Amino acid sequence: MPVNPGFTASGLCREAMLLRSLRYCLLALLVAGLAPARAESGSRPEHKITQSESFIMVEPMYATIYDAGRPCGMLMVAVGLDIPDRKLRGEAEHGMPLLRDDYLRSLTSFGATAVRPWRQPDVVAIADRLQRVTNRALHRPGARLLLAQVAIRVSR
């Protein structure tokens, strides 16, 4: 009996096998595409850093540390703002890019002049400095700066 090369041992032609595997792939893609939409429409609670409505978290900021005029590490500072006044909080959220820029400029200057790689940074000086920047940027006091983390990474 002659063997037909278009058929496999199970009796299905190659085209039918390809069609079936294509259907399975399309079904898998369809299920994968619907899964995120279904997960977003679910009743999962929103992740919040704190229960306080007056708290705004600012993304961590990095500044270069210098030793003998050469970069030798990074200063990382993470802060949050506690602003009970709703109007001032709205202004702070709206002006966050400028506020972050002021923070980074101040930390860059501080990292270049006051931070040494062999010594822990003065967290009180950092907090006081960033609080003054906050008051100046918002044009009035009322926002309290809260330090979340201060760390240095020395690279040699």
N, C-alpha and C positions, 0 to 999 in steps of 0.2 A: 504494500500500500504506500503510495507516495506521501511524503510529509509536506504539509503546507507551511511555509515559513511565517505566514501571517498569524498563525495560531500558536498559543502556548500549550504546555502540557495539560493545563486545566481546561482547555477548550475555549477560553476567551481570547478574543483577538487583542492585539496590543492597543489598538485605538480605544476599545472599551475599557481596558485597564487604565489608560491615561485619562479617559473621561471620568472614571470613578475617582481617581486620586485628585483630579482637578476639582471635582465636586466637594471632596473632603477638605481640600485647602480653602476653597471659597467659604465653606461653612465655618471653618476655624477662624478665618479672617472676620467673618460677620459676627461671630460670637465675641471675638476679641474687641471688635469695634463697639459693640453695644455694652460691654462690661463697664467701661469708664463712665458712660452716660448714665447707666443705671446706678452706679456707685455715687455719682454726684447728686442725683435726684433723691437719694436716700436721706434718712434723718440722722446722719452722723453729726455730732456736735462739732462746732468750730473750735480749733485748738487756740487757746488763749494763754498768754504768758502769766497773766494775773487776773483776778476777778475785778480789780479796780478799773473803772472806766476812765479815771484820770491819768493812767499810766500809758506812756508812749515809749516803746523800745526803739533805740537807735542802733542801727547795724554797727558791728565792731569796726573800729578805725585803726589804721596802721600808720606808723611813722618810722622813719629810718633813724637808727642810733649811729653816731659817729665816734670814732676813736682816732686821734691824731689826724683828723681831716679825711679819714677813709670810712666808708660805711662798714659797720661791723655787726649789725643786727637790726631787729625790728622791735618796736614798742607797740603792743596791742592794747587798746583801751575799749571796753564795752560799757556803754552808759544807757540809762533810761531817764525819762523825764516824768516827774509827777506834777501835773498841772490841774488843780481842782477847778479853776475858772474855765468854764466851757468856751467862752469867746477867745481867751488866750490860747487854749488848747487847739482850737480851730486854726488860729493864726500860726501856731507852731507847726501843726501838721502841713499847712499850706506852704510854709516857708522852710520845710525840712531840708531841701537841697542846699539852700543858702546857709542854714544853721550848721549842717554837716561840713560845708566848705569852711566856715569859720572855725569849727572844731579842728578840722584837719590842719588848717594853717597854724593854729595855736599849738597843736601837738607836734607839728613838724619843727617849729621853733624851739619848743621845749625839749624834744628829742635830740636836737643838735647842740643845745647849750647846757642842759641840766642833767641829762641821763648818761650814766657811765656804764659800760658793759660789766664791770666788776662789782657793781652796787645795785641794790634793789631801788627802783624808782620811788620817789616820794609821792605816795597816793594822796596825801592831804594837799600837797601843792598842785597836783593834777586836778583834784576835785575843785579846789578854790579857783583855779585858772579857768576851768570849763564852766563853772557857775557864773563867773564874770562875763565870759563870752556869751552865755545864754541870756543873761540880763541885758547885755548890750544889743544882741541881735533881736530880742523881742521888745526892746524899747521900754521895758519896765520889769520890776521884779514880780514874782508870782509863780514862777516855774522852779521846782526844786530838782537839781541834778542828782541822780543816784548812780554811783559807780557800781557796775556789775562785776567787772573783771579788769585787772591790769596785769600784764605779763610782758616779759622781754624774752626774745629769742636771739641768742648770740651765735653768729656764724663765723667761724674762723677758717 
